[in-house]
Amino acid sequence: MLAPLEGYTDAALRTLCFRHGADLTFTEMAHVESFLRNNRLALEKIEAHDSTPVQIQLLTGREEELERFLAGFEPFPGFEGFNLNLSCPSPDVIRRGKGAAMIKRAAKTQRLVSAIKGHGYQASLKIRLGTNAYEKAQKVYLNALGGVDADLFVVHAKTAAQESVEGDDYSVFPECVEAARGRPVIANGGIDSAEKVRLLRGMGVAGVMIGRAALSSPAVFDELRNGLGLNDPVKRVPDVEELRGEYEALHASLGGRDDYRDNLLRVLGRRATTRY
Ligand SMILES: Cc1cc2nc3c(=O)[nH]c(=O)nc-3n(C[C@H](O)[C@H](O)[C@H](O)COP(=O)(O)O)c2cc1C
């Protein structure tokens, strides 16, 4: 899966990654209240462009605003459900009771998931291991996995207090898989090689989500599939120049913001930078 990446994962990048092996993509985070205010920039993030499979990522802590949004939402081809962001580390978002602040609020999260499912849509969560080391030690993430009836859980194996340069703690995955009781757990954080995917699959995860490595090469999905023997026959992986041309053509045909295109073209082909 292609991770939600604010400033990057526009329709063109999502479709490029889908063409090169990602099964599912995500829109970048958007506050539900901004949709309700008819904020143009927020609404652009969830416009239909083509039928690339996509989940819409939402930031909310309030059932009533989510209900109001869902009541007016029109699904489109490729729409695969909603992802609740329980992972944003921004202090401002956490102070407002959203993003990573929601990890320890399983009952409230369940109500949000029920609202989504009540409208007949799939609901997934993207969580971290807590807002800080204390919450991680308390294993708050297991409550979210065990106490919320989501269709899929993405676990970014870090706390919100950890810098993007710090390593991810993959040792949590076996207990996450157990806590989720049969519902798929997707591993996220620093995944850039078939060896890491093999290790994580050995821990029982159902799949992986890739962020920064997909900015360096949107074809990383096929590269890893080839390495894991999942592409039969093995697929040719395009070079950076081909990927650049393909992205630019998609951006021109699907539409999108120039600053997002510029952001991507700046990092495409670079080694996955650790700070963004
Ligand atoms: C530039 C950037 C923007 C991001 N925007 C979002 C976002 O909108 N929603 C979200 O859930 N995570 C966001 N993330 C976190 C990623 O989805 C992912 O969890 C994180 O980068 C770890 O995966 P990676 O090591 O494969 O990059 C962002 C990360 C980066 C680097």
The ligand as an SDF file (V2000), in Angstrom:
LIG
                    3D

 31 33  0  0  0  0  0  0  0  0999 V2000
    6.0110   14.2340    3.9370 C   0  0  0  0  0  0  0  0  0  0  0  0
    5.1720   13.3050    4.7530 C   0  0  0  0  0  0  0  0  0  0  0  0
    3.8040   13.5420    4.8590 C   0  0  0  0  0  0  0  0  0  0  0  0
    2.9970   12.6620    5.5970 C   0  0  0  0  0  0  0  0  0  0  0  0
    1.6380   12.8640    5.6280 N   0  0  0  0  0  0  0  0  0  0  0  0
    0.8500   11.9570    6.2720 C   0  0  0  0  0  0  0  0  0  0  0  0
   -0.5750   12.0630    6.2300 C   0  0  0  0  0  0  0  0  0  0  0  0
   -1.1630   12.9530    5.6000 O   0  0  0  0  0  0  0  0  0  0  0  0
   -1.2910   11.1180    6.9100 N   0  0  0  0  0  0  0  0  0  0  0  0
   -0.6860   10.0910    7.6040 C   0  0  0  0  0  0  0  0  0  0  0  0
   -1.3780    9.2580    8.1870 O   0  0  0  0  0  0  0  0  0  0  0  0
    0.6510    9.9770    7.6480 N   0  0  0  0  0  0  0  0  0  0  0  0
    1.4250   10.8580    6.9840 C   0  0  0  0  0  0  0  0  0  0  0  0
    2.7770   10.6790    6.9840 N   0  0  0  0  0  0  0  0  0  0  0  0
    3.3520    9.4650    7.5970 C   0  0  0  0  0  0  0  0  0  0  0  0
    3.4500    8.3520    6.5370 C   0  0  0  0  0  0  0  0  0  0  0  0
    2.1650    7.9760    6.0720 O   0  0  0  0  0  0  0  0  0  0  0  0
    4.1590    7.0970    7.1010 C   0  0  0  0  0  0  0  0  0  0  0  0
    3.4130    6.6160    8.1940 O   0  0  0  0  0  0  0  0  0  0  0  0
    5.5760    7.4050    7.5530 C   0  0  0  0  0  0  0  0  0  0  0  0
    6.2700    8.1860    6.6010 O   0  0  0  0  0  0  0  0  0  0  0  0
    6.3540    6.1030    7.8000 C   0  0  0  0  0  0  0  0  0  0  0  0
    6.4390    5.3280    6.6250 O   0  0  0  0  0  0  0  0  0  0  0  0
    7.7700    5.3390    5.6990 P   0  0  0  0  0  0  0  0  0  0  0  0
    8.9360    5.0950    6.6410 O   0  0  0  0  0  0  0  0  0  0  0  0
    7.5520    4.2310    4.7200 O   0  0  0  0  0  0  0  0  0  0  0  0
    7.8640    6.6940    5.0900 O   0  0  0  0  0  0  0  0  0  0  0  0
    3.5920   11.5690    6.2850 C   0  0  0  0  0  0  0  0  0  0  0  0
    4.9710   11.3650    6.1950 C   0  0  0  0  0  0  0  0  0  0  0  0
    5.7630   12.1990    5.4370 C   0  0  0  0  0  0  0  0  0  0  0  0
    7.2430   11.9440    5.3430 C   0  0  0  0  0  0  0  0  0  0  0  0
  1  2  1  0
  2  3  1  0
  2 30  2  0
  3  4  2  0
  4  5  1  0
  4 28  1  0
  5  6  2  0
  6  7  1  0
  6 13  1  0
  7  8  2  0
  7  9  1  0
  9 10  1  0
 10 11  2  0
 10 12  1  0
 12 13  2  0
 13 14  1  0
 14 15  1  0
 14 28  1  0
 15 16  1  0
 16 17  1  0
 16 18  1  0
 18 19  1  0
 18 20  1  0
 20 21  1  0
 20 22  1  0
 22 23  1  0
 23 24  1  0
 24 25  2  0
 24 26  1  0
 24 27  1  0
 28 29  2  0
 29 30  1  0
 30 31  1  0
M  END
$$$$
